[in-house]
Amino acid sequence: MKHYSIRSASHGEQARPWLLFDVKFDIRDIRSRISETLETKFQAQLLPLEGDLTWAPDMVIERRVDFLEKRAQEIAPPPGFNSEAVDGRSVETKFLEYLLRHHKIVVQRNAVYDLYSSPSEPPEDFLQRCREKAVEDMIEEFRSIYDRYHRRLRQLEDSMMRAAEATAEGDEEKLAHLKLELGRVFLELKEDISTLFLEPSFANRLPRSVSCENIPAVLDLSEKLDAFQKELYSDLVRLKHRYKRRAESIEPFQLPLTLQQVDVAGSAILWQ
């Protein structure tokens, strides 16, 4: 069995021996559709493993797979240490029993979209995957809202054009000027709404105000557009927040471990 020493340990410090295990997990889970092989190391207190005596979870530290390369160096067994007293095969079998009893591999699950993180996937990467799924799921409803409001806007424009004819009272020049102004207002608003629906952060702003100063107050266009824009903004905010909640509906999910999935591939003595 090889011996290693932590490089950062002080020379005057009294190091004590630990067991260091190299463990491989072959994760194959049908429910989460996870298929991945993990390798990690575990540092465990050196115990006289007799009978049913085994480690408690607070006696074991999980280490990165590159722990030895980054933190330790191989050394000769210190004088007085009886290497033959530690049976590598026996402690590895004992540690396998410990892992099956106490070790948990926990991933993240989004139950709304039936998505699971892989054991090695950072939480922020999984959250981003959930957000991308939410955006995909939102598109159909998003387009439906756009179509509904675009149709309402055309209806409002037609209504305003008819009201303009009554307001002009047969004055063709006045009517032409008023229709030109109404056309400008509705064209600006249509363009802004189209832009609004293309922006990922659409719920962070109201539709832009359009000047109605050249439209007779009797038409109440400014008030009608204000109500229209606020209702549109409110619907978009609710839509975005609903899918945001779905994307963030994340909870821990424990993967089952069986004997066939765990391999204690080796052991060593770590002096620390």
C-alpha positions as CSV (number, residue, x, y, z in Angstrom):
1,M,0.0,0.0,0.0
2,K,1.4,3.4,-1.0
3,H,2.0,6.2,1.5
4,Y,1.4,9.9,0.8
5,S,2.0,13.1,2.8
6,I,0.1,16.4,2.5
7,R,2.6,18.9,1.0
8,S,1.4,21.9,3.1
9,A,1.9,20.1,6.4
10,S,4.4,21.8,8.7
11,H,7.6,19.9,9.4
12,G,7.1,20.2,13.2
13,E,3.5,19.0,12.9
14,Q,2.7,15.5,14.1
15,A,1.0,13.8,11.1
16,R,-1.4,10.9,11.7
17,P,-2.3,8.2,9.2
18,W,-5.6,8.2,7.3
19,L,-7.0,5.8,4.7
20,L,-7.5,7.2,1.2
21,F,-9.8,5.3,-1.1
22,D,-10.1,5.6,-4.9
23,V,-13.8,5.0,-5.8
24,K,-15.6,4.7,-9.1
25,F,-19.4,5.0,-9.4
26,D,-21.1,3.6,-12.5
27,I,-24.3,5.6,-12.5
28,R,-27.1,4.1,-14.6
29,D,-30.5,5.3,-13.7
30,I,-33.5,4.7,-15.9
31,R,-35.8,7.2,-14.2
32,S,-33.5,10.2,-14.5
33,R,-31.9,8.9,-17.8
34,I,-28.5,9.5,-16.2
35,S,-25.6,7.4,-17.6
36,E,-22.2,8.6,-16.2
37,T,-19.1,7.2,-14.5
38,L,-17.8,9.2,-11.6
39,E,-14.5,8.9,-9.9
40,T,-13.7,10.4,-6.6
41,K,-11.5,9.9,-3.5
42,F,-12.5,9.5,0.2
43,Q,-10.3,10.2,3.2
44,A,-11.3,8.0,6.2
45,Q,-10.0,7.7,9.7
46,L,-7.8,4.7,10.2
47,L,-9.8,2.3,12.5
48,P,-9.2,-1.2,13.8
49,L,-12.0,-2.5,11.6
50,E,-13.0,-5.6,13.5
51,G,-16.4,-7.3,13.5
52,D,-19.2,-4.8,12.7
53,L,-17.1,-1.7,13.5
54,T,-17.2,0.7,10.6
55,W,-17.0,4.4,9.8
56,A,-19.6,7.0,10.7
57,P,-20.3,9.7,8.0
58,D,-18.5,12.4,10.1
59,M,-15.3,10.2,10.0
60,V,-15.1,10.4,6.1
61,I,-14.2,13.3,3.9
62,E,-14.9,13.3,0.2
63,R,-12.0,14.5,-2.0
64,R,-11.6,15.6,-5.6
65,V,-10.2,13.0,-8.0
66,D,-7.1,15.0,-8.4
67,F,-6.6,15.5,-4.7
68,L,-3.3,13.5,-4.5
69,E,-1.8,15.3,-7.6
70,K,-2.5,18.7,-6.2
71,R,-2.1,18.3,-2.5
72,A,0.1,15.4,-1.7
73,Q,3.4,13.6,-2.5
74,E,4.4,10.0,-2.3
75,I,6.7,9.1,0.6
76,A,8.3,6.0,2.2
77,P,6.4,4.5,5.1
78,P,7.5,6.4,8.3
79,P,9.7,4.4,10.7
80,G,7.7,2.3,13.1
81,F,4.6,2.1,11.0
82,N,3.6,-1.5,10.4
83,S,2.2,-1.5,6.9
84,E,1.3,-5.2,7.1
85,A,-1.2,-4.4,9.9
86,V,-3.4,-2.7,7.3
87,D,-4.9,-5.2,4.9
88,G,-5.8,-3.2,1.7
89,R,-8.3,-5.8,0.4
90,S,-10.0,-6.0,3.8
91,V,-10.3,-2.2,4.3
92,E,-11.6,-1.8,0.7
93,T,-14.3,-4.3,1.3
94,K,-15.3,-2.6,4.5
95,F,-15.3,0.8,2.8
96,L,-17.6,-0.6,0.1
97,E,-20.0,-1.6,2.8
98,Y,-19.8,1.9,4.2
99,L,-20.6,3.5,0.9
100,L,-23.6,1.3,0.2
101,R,-24.9,2.1,3.6
102,H,-24.2,5.8,4.0
103,H,-23.0,7.5,0.8
104,K,-25.7,9.4,-1.2
105,I,-25.4,10.7,-4.8
106,V,-27.8,13.6,-5.1
107,V,-28.6,15.4,-8.3
108,Q,-31.1,18.2,-9.0
109,R,-34.6,17.5,-10.5
110,N,-37.0,19.8,-12.2
111,A,-40.3,17.9,-11.8
112,V,-42.2,20.3,-14.1
113,Y,-40.1,19.5,-17.1
114,D,-38.9,16.1,-16.0
115,L,-35.3,17.2,-16.2
116,Y,-32.4,15.9,-14.1
117,S,-28.9,17.2,-13.6
118,S,-26.0,14.9,-14.1
119,P,-23.9,14.2,-10.9
120,S,-21.0,16.4,-12.2
121,E,-23.1,19.2,-13.6
122,P,-22.8,22.6,-11.7
123,P,-26.1,23.8,-10.3
124,E,-26.0,27.0,-12.3
125,D,-25.6,25.0,-15.6
126,F,-28.6,22.9,-14.7
127,L,-30.7,26.0,-13.9
128,Q,-29.8,27.5,-17.3
129,R,-30.9,24.3,-19.0
130,C,-34.3,24.6,-17.2
131,R,-34.6,28.2,-18.2
132,E,-33.9,27.3,-21.9
133,K,-36.6,24.6,-21.6
134,A,-39.0,27.1,-20.1
135,V,-38.4,29.5,-23.0
136,E,-39.1,26.8,-25.5
137,D,-42.2,25.8,-23.7
138,M,-43.4,29.4,-23.5
139,I,-43.1,30.2,-27.2
140,E,-46.5,29.0,-28.2
141,E,-48.3,30.9,-25.5
142,F,-46.1,33.9,-26.2
143,R,-47.1,33.9,-29.8
144,S,-50.7,33.5,-28.9
145,I,-50.5,36.7,-26.7
146,Y,-48.8,38.6,-29.5
147,D,-51.5,37.5,-32.1
148,R,-54.3,38.5,-29.7
149,Y,-52.9,42.0,-28.9
150,H,-51.9,42.6,-32.5
151,R,-55.5,41.8,-33.6
152,R,-56.9,44.1,-30.9
153,L,-54.6,46.8,-32.0
154,R,-55.9,46.5,-35.6
155,Q,-59.4,46.6,-34.3
156,L,-58.6,49.8,-32.3
157,E,-57.1,51.4,-35.4
158,D,-60.1,50.6,-37.5
159,S,-62.3,52.1,-34.7
160,M,-60.2,55.2,-34.5
161,M,-60.4,55.7,-38.3
162,R,-64.1,55.5,-38.3
163,A,-64.3,57.9,-35.4
164,A,-62.0,60.3,-37.3
165,E,-64.5,60.5,-40.2
166,A,-67.2,61.6,-37.7
167,T,-64.8,64.1,-36.1
168,A,-63.8,65.7,-39.5
169,E,-67.4,66.4,-40.3
170,G,-66.9,66.3,-44.0
171,D,-63.6,68.3,-44.1
172,E,-61.5,66.2,-46.4
173,E,-58.3,68.0,-45.7
174,K,-58.8,67.6,-41.9
175,L,-59.8,64.0,-42.4
176,A,-56.7,63.2,-44.5
177,H,-54.4,64.9,-41.9
178,L,-56.1,63.1,-39.0
179,K,-55.8,59.7,-40.7
180,L,-52.2,60.4,-41.5
181,E,-51.5,61.1,-37.8
182,L,-53.5,58.0,-36.7
183,G,-51.5,55.9,-39.2
184,R,-48.3,57.2,-37.7
185,V,-49.3,56.5,-34.1
186,F,-50.4,52.9,-34.9
187,L,-47.4,52.1,-37.1
188,E,-45.1,53.2,-34.2
189,L,-47.0,51.2,-31.7
190,K,-47.1,48.1,-33.9
191,E,-43.3,48.3,-34.5
192,D,-42.7,48.7,-30.8
193,I,-44.8,45.8,-29.8
194,S,-43.1,43.6,-32.5
195,T,-39.7,44.7,-30.9
196,L,-41.0,44.0,-27.4
197,F,-41.9,40.4,-28.3
198,L,-38.4,39.9,-29.7
199,E,-36.6,41.0,-26.5
200,P,-35.6,38.3,-24.0
201,S,-36.2,40.8,-21.2
202,F,-39.6,41.9,-22.5
203,A,-41.1,42.1,-19.1
204,N,-38.6,44.6,-17.8
205,R,-40.2,47.6,-19.6
206,L,-43.6,49.0,-20.6
207,P,-44.3,49.4,-24.3
208,R,-42.9,52.8,-25.3
209,S,-45.2,55.8,-25.3
210,V,-46.4,57.2,-28.6
211,S,-47.2,60.9,-29.0
212,C,-50.9,61.6,-29.6
213,E,-50.6,65.4,-29.3
214,N,-52.0,65.9,-32.8
215,I,-55.0,63.6,-32.2
216,P,-58.2,65.4,-31.1
217,A,-58.8,64.8,-27.4
218,V,-62.4,63.8,-28.2
219,L,-61.2,60.5,-29.6
220,D,-59.7,59.6,-26.2
221,L,-56.8,57.8,-28.1
222,S,-54.2,58.5,-25.5
223,E,-56.2,56.9,-22.7
224,K,-57.2,53.9,-24.8
225,L,-53.6,53.3,-25.8
226,D,-52.4,53.7,-22.2
227,A,-54.9,51.1,-21.0
228,F,-54.0,48.8,-23.9
229,Q,-50.3,49.0,-23.2
230,K,-50.7,48.4,-19.4
231,E,-52.8,45.4,-20.0
232,L,-50.3,44.0,-22.5
233,Y,-47.4,44.6,-20.1
234,S,-49.3,42.9,-17.2
235,D,-50.0,39.8,-19.3
236,L,-46.4,39.6,-20.4
237,V,-45.1,39.9,-16.8
238,R,-47.5,37.2,-15.6
239,L,-46.3,34.9,-18.5
240,K,-42.7,35.5,-17.7
241,H,-43.1,35.0,-14.0
242,R,-45.1,31.8,-14.5
243,Y,-42.4,30.2,-16.6
244,K,-39.7,31.5,-14.3
245,R,-41.3,29.6,-11.5
246,R,-41.4,26.5,-13.6
247,A,-37.8,26.8,-14.5
248,E,-36.8,27.3,-10.9
249,S,-38.9,24.4,-9.5
250,I,-35.8,22.4,-8.6
251,E,-35.4,19.9,-5.8
252,P,-32.8,17.4,-4.7
253,F,-33.2,13.8,-6.1
254,Q,-31.2,10.9,-4.6
255,L,-29.9,8.3,-7.1
256,P,-30.1,4.7,-6.0
257,L,-26.8,2.8,-5.5
258,T,-26.3,-0.9,-5.9
259,L,-23.3,-3.1,-5.3
260,Q,-22.7,-3.4,-9.1
261,Q,-22.4,0.3,-9.4
262,V,-19.7,0.9,-6.8
263,D,-16.0,-0.1,-7.2
264,V,-13.4,0.6,-4.6
265,A,-10.5,0.6,-7.0
266,G,-7.6,1.1,-4.6
267,S,-6.5,2.4,-1.3
268,A,-3.5,4.2,0.2
269,I,-2.2,5.7,3.5
270,L,-2.4,9.5,3.7
271,W,-0.4,11.2,6.4
272,Q,-1.9,14.5,7.6
